[in-house]
């Protein structure tokens, strides 16, 4: 289970500054991933299957999957106030860490 939690953290760039949220919003710019994670389609590739298994094993009821472009996701992350907003499959960079994870340090 710890490995799955690690994968969740690695595959999700989260905004956690002053988080007092009951729902974690995960923005997806891929319609196929959105359909898989909202149980409207079956995974057809290893990435979709892995993400589906991961979220099923985490058994988190407070996750909301939303379709949005990457630019809209970034705008939402910058404007956030006490909410947790994530996007999948983004590499941790110095810029992203400084901009979005000030409370992580």
C-alpha positions as a Python dict, from the first residue, in 0.01 Angstrom:
ca = {
    (1, 'X'): (0, 0, 0),
    (2, 'X'): (289, 239, 71),
    (3, 'X'): (414, 183, -284),
    (4, 'X'): (75, 286, -424),
    (5, 'X'): (76, 600, -213),
    (6, 'X'): (424, 680, -344),
    (7, 'X'): (302, 634, -702),
    (8, 'X'): (12, 868, -634),
    (9, 'X'): (246, 1139, -508),
    (10, 'X'): (487, 1091, -798),
    (11, 'X'): (217, 1098, -1064),
    (12, 'X'): (24, 1389, -920),
    (13, 'X'): (152, 1744, -884),
    (14, 'X'): (-60, 1869, -595),
    (15, 'X'): (-126, 2215, -465),
    (16, 'X'): (-123, 2168, -90),
    (17, 'X'): (-66, 2515, 49),
    (18, 'X'): (-318, 2569, 329),
    (19, 'X'): (-533, 2280, 211),
    (20, 'X'): (-859, 2253, 396),
    (21, 'X'): (-1045, 2073, 121),
    (22, 'X'): (-1295, 1794, 135),
    (23, 'X'): (-1245, 1720, -235),
    (24, 'X'): (-927, 1677, -435),
    (25, 'X'): (-975, 1796, -790),
    (26, 'X'): (-769, 1616, -1052),
    (27, 'X'): (-767, 1794, -1385),
    (28, 'X'): (-708, 1577, -1693),
    (29, 'X'): (-635, 1707, -2042),
    (30, 'X'): (-676, 1363, -2198),
    (31, 'X'): (-1037, 1266, -2271),
    (32, 'X'): (-951, 895, -2274),
    (33, 'X'): (-798, 913, -1925),
    (34, 'X'): (-1099, 1108, -1801),
    (35, 'X'): (-1337, 844, -1939),
    (36, 'X'): (-1134, 564, -1776),
    (37, 'X'): (-1111, 729, -1435),
    (38, 'X'): (-1479, 821, -1433),
    (39, 'X'): (-1567, 458, -1523),
    (40, 'X'): (-1714, 546, -1864),
    (41, 'X'): (-1456, 342, -2059),
    (42, 'X'): (-1215, 55, -2008),
    (43, 'X'): (-841, 121, -2029),
    (44, 'X'): (-678, 37, -2361),
    (45, 'X'): (-317, 111, -2267),
    (46, 'X'): (-78, 50, -1979),
    (47, 'X'): (-92, 411, -1851),
    (48, 'X'): (-472, 412, -1829),
    (49, 'X'): (-478, 69, -1664),
    (50, 'X'): (-210, 172, -1412),
    (51, 'X'): (-389, 493, -1314),
    (52, 'X'): (-721, 307, -1280),
    (53, 'X'): (-567, 41, -1054),
    (54, 'X'): (-388, 305, -851),
    (55, 'X'): (-699, 510, -775),
    (56, 'X'): (-906, 199, -707),
    (57, 'X'): (-648, 77, -453),
    (58, 'X'): (-629, 416, -283),
    (59, 'X'): (-1005, 397, -233),
    (60, 'X'): (-1040, 773, -191),
    (61, 'X'): (-1397, 893, -211),
    (62, 'X'): (-1299, 1260, -210),
    (63, 'X'): (-1145, 1273, -559),
    (64, 'X'): (-1318, 1456, -842),
    (65, 'X'): (-1188, 1405, -1197),
    (66, 'X'): (-1240, 1703, -1428),
    (67, 'X'): (-1159, 1760, -1792),
    (68, 'X'): (-948, 2069, -1853),
    (69, 'X'): (-662, 2188, -2066),
    (70, 'X'): (-319, 2212, -1907),
    (71, 'X'): (-335, 2595, -1922),
    (72, 'X'): (-670, 2598, -1740),
    (73, 'X'): (-528, 2361, -1479),
    (74, 'X'): (-234, 2594, -1416),
    (75, 'X'): (-465, 2894, -1386),
    (76, 'X'): (-680, 2707, -1134),
    (77, 'X'): (-372, 2606, -936),
    (78, 'X'): (-247, 2965, -925),
    (79, 'X'): (-588, 3100, -817),
    (80, 'X'): (-660, 2824, -566),
    (81, 'X'): (-758, 2907, -214),
    (82, 'X'): (-773, 2619, 31),
    (83, 'X'): (-833, 2354, -232),
    (84, 'X'): (-628, 2066, -362),
    (85, 'X'): (-583, 2068, -737),
    (86, 'X'): (-373, 1810, -918),
    (87, 'X'): (-276, 1707, -1266),
    (88, 'X'): (-137, 1368, -1364),
    (89, 'X'): (185, 1275, -1539),
    (90, 'X'): (388, 1589, -1477),
    (91, 'X'): (752, 1579, -1377),
    (92, 'X'): (855, 1767, -1064),
    (93, 'X'): (1070, 2065, -1167),
    (94, 'X'): (1227, 2346, -968),
    (95, 'X'): (980, 2594, -1125),
    (96, 'X'): (676, 2382, -1038),
    (97, 'X'): (801, 2318, -687),
    (98, 'X'): (860, 2690, -622),
    (99, 'X'): (533, 2798, -784),
    (100, 'X'): (294, 2534, -656),
    (101, 'X'): (448, 2362, -354),
    (102, 'X'): (557, 2640, -121),
    (103, 'X'): (404, 2455, 175),
    (104, 'X'): (580, 2130, 79),
    (105, 'X'): (921, 2253, 189),
}
